[in-house]
Amino acid sequence: MRRRQRVLACALAMLGLVAAVLAGTTYGAVSIPWRHLVGILAHAAGLPVTPDWPTWEAAVLLHVRLPRVLVGLCVGGGLALCGAALQALFRNPLADPGVLGVSSGAALGAVIALYLGLAAHSVWPLPILACGSAGLTAFVVYGIATRRGQTPIGTLLLAGVAVGSLNAALTSFVLSLSLANFDIGRQLILWLLGGLDGRTWEHVKLVAPVTLLAAGLIIAYARDLDVLLLGDVHAASVGVDVVRVRRVLIIATSLVTGVGVAVSGVIGFVGLIIPHILRRLIGPHHQWLLPLALVVGAAFLVFADCLARALIAPEELRLGVLTALIGAPFFLFLLLRHRREGLL
Amino acid sequence: MSALLEVSDVTFAYQDRAVLSQVTFSIGAREVVGLVGPNGSGKSTLLRLALGLLAADHGELQVVGTPIAALSRKALACHTAFVPQDTVMEIAFTVRDVVAMGRHPHLGRFQPETPADEAAIQWALEATATQALAERTLQELSGGERQRVILARALAQQATILLLDEPTANLDVAHQLEMLMLVQAVVRGGRCALVAIHDLALAARFCDRIIMLSEGAVVALGTPREVITEAHLARYFRIQARVRWEPELGGLLVLPRAPLPERGFPQQSRYNPPHPMALGDLCGRYGPGSKTTQDP
């Protein structure tokens, strides 16, 4: 029965992914008919197709919609996958990619890049600074929590919360400095609210390889994550090198999170919602959960982006605001259910 | 008799605090060996060394003739399996899933379960009478059932050495007996077990030999009758106890009566007066009705 459910879930997830890509590319201020979509893509791929669409459609699709959708797929999939992995790693169902302070670290780096005006000249300084400070945060948090080669999970979580708060405070500080400059202040706030607007192929080139490589690495540890849920000693007793697995997974999830925040701003709760829904549907096995989280998270974020564009059209709702509006009540629901089940 | 687990001259310290010193013993096939000693005597540390979680500062541990230090984590896990005092799992794996985790050391990263794995899992479920629970989740089970499942997980690992750390500490008496009888039955089939245990009566009932640790050293090693004696309990556990050999039961009766004062503490103080029962018959002058507590 489980098996049928899983196969069904996989099929639905792939269907959802295709639907999300279609919706994300065709829907917008101007609609592009999906016949044209196929033609434009085939033409761009060098297939012999005679163009029967207006050239602006090709331009909008190839330079605006497609990078936007691809970045959305990578960020959504990456966040959901990291959430699933971190919940197992910390043996805490409420963990998410923000838990180690990595997201807030990336945000701080990005805000500094914007404030100093570095981001105005090229698309690269912002993501690079964001990734750098995300990595630095992960390193500092892990360093603080490690003593004599041991990294207790409780200390790691506390260090993550503490360093995360420091990052948030510094971000607010930069924000308050820039209040006098309306333009920069506006940019900062827009970025902090998270969104996929104005993403380019440069962003895709940054986020896609990192996300896919790290995702492959994380999925390779699926079975170790299953065993880690029983506890460190259990895991070690069945042959898991707990210290190494934890280090590898923290580096991989920090990379994905850092790069995700670097290209799309602060988008919360995806890593919390998706794994929980999936666990309900297909069970807790990471061999299924992790790949599905990647696919479903990707589809979810692209759909959410469409919704953010549609809700208050012609204005756009910030994507980070939308995911928080969906995610925070969901988080509360989880908390209440946990309390009812006596787990908290 | 060739030893399955051999501990020779093992010394271990956490940073500056010495925990084990010159521990030597070996365990053969079909043997249940109890590990007793007061809190902090090094029982858990010894199990952790045997699991390869810690490395000995000096001396060597061998499993089935190979030094632990020479084995990878996975190779070691094919020889030693572990049952802790309690297991908490927040995410709802079924009993079968948990037992299947015992196959982890035998499987490659992406390798699916083979018929041999399936057979090992079924055997472990049957040996612990947990087949009926197979589709329930770990959280739904009672403490006794959960502990049986964890034992099944260790059995599915098909390791020759079972290491158990207080496996009965959270169980009621019936489940304590059930658990240890299971361990005994499995060990009789050709494995061995090292069980850290606080309950001296249970240790005497189920262990073929007992190792008594005190302050990191082996202070007694032998049959329950040789190790669990009134003198040893008074000296190393600081308790006053009655121990009687019951010939018709073929077992020991252990009746703990009262704690003795800690060494190094003043024997009598206003805030920590000696327990009257503890000292009643050892030192009559502290007994009930004695006059030493009256003011002059």
Interface residues (C-beta under 8 A of the other chain):
Chain A: Q87 A88 R91 N92 P93 R148 A220 R223 D224 D226 V227 L229 L230 G231 V233 H234 A236 S237 V238 G239 V240 D241 R279 G283 P284 H285 L343
Chain B: Q15 L51 G52 L53 S72 R73 K74 A75 L76 A77 C78 T80 A81 F82 P84 T87 V88 M89 E90 I91 A92 F93 D97 V98 M101 G102 H104 P105 L107 R109 F110 R153 A154 Q157 L163
